[in-house]
Amino acid sequence: MAELREEELRQQIAALKAASRPESIHKEDSSSQSFWGQPFSEEIDEAMVPANFRELLIESFDGTQDPHAHLQAFQTQMYISGGSDRLSCKLFSGTLRGVAM
């Protein structure tokens, strides 16, 4: 069991080293996917705001408020506004400010 886990970790380290080489970074396009290095970020960036989307009316989160209350308010507003999960991911960072960024 430990040997299997050790081999998995070796493979992950090798993949990270390969991805961080300068030549592999320059081979990729300049999309956000290569910038963030996450497989889902391109889908999030391509999420379109619907024409009938209602503006989110929640207070920005700066780290001094209850994070659970902020997230619940955000999710409620996204539900009311008809936003998708992808759009939620795209817009959530816009509700943060200060040290919460």
N, C-alpha and C positions, 0 to 999 in steps of 0.2 A: 504494500500500500504506500509506504513512504517513498519507495523507489519510483513508483508511478507519478506521485506528486512532484518529486524532484525533477523527473524528466519533463513534466508539463511546465514547470518553472523555467527550466533551461530553454525550452522552446519559446516561451513568452519573452524571455530576456533576449534571445536571438532575434525575434521579430521586432522588438523595440529598438534594438541596435540597428537593424537593417532600415527601419523606418526613419531613424534619426540621422542617417547619413546624408550629407548635403546633396549628393548626386541623386538620391531617391526623392528628395524634396523638390528639386528643380524639374524632375521629369513629370511631375503631376501638374495639372492645370492650376489656375489661380482661384479656383472655387473655394467656398468656405469649407468644403469637405477636406481639402488638403490643409487648410489653415487650422481647423479645429482637430483634424485627425479622427473624427468620429463618423461612423457609417451613416448616421441618421441626420446629420446636420444639413446636408444638401436638401433633403426633403423638407426640413423645417424652413430653410431659407426660401424655398420655392413656394411655401404656403402663401396663398393669396388672401388678402383681407376682402371679404365679400362686400359688395356695394351697399348692402342693407345692414352692415355690421354696426352695432351701437357702440359708441365710445364707452370705454371702461371708466366708471366713476368711483375709484377707490383711492384712498390716501397712499402716497408713496411709503415704502417701508425702508427705514434707515437703521434698523437694528435695535432701536429702543422700544419698539412695540412687541406685542405677542406675535411671533412668526406664524403660529397656527391660525390665529384670527386673520392675519393678512392673507395667507394662502386660501383659507375658506372664503374670504370676501372675493378674492381674485377668481376662484373657481366658480363661485355663484354668478359673478358678473359675466364670465365667459359663457356659462350655460344660458343665461338670459339673453346674451347677445348672439347666440348661435355659433360660437367659435368651436373649431375642431381642436383635437389634442395637439396637432402640429402647430396650429395658430397660437394655442396657449403657450407652447414652448417658445415660440418666436416672440410673443409679446410680454412674457413674464419678466424678463430682465428690465424692461422699461418701467416696471413698478418699483424698482429698487433704486436707492440712492445712498450716498455716503459710504460708510464701511460695509454696508450690506451688498454693495456691488461686488 
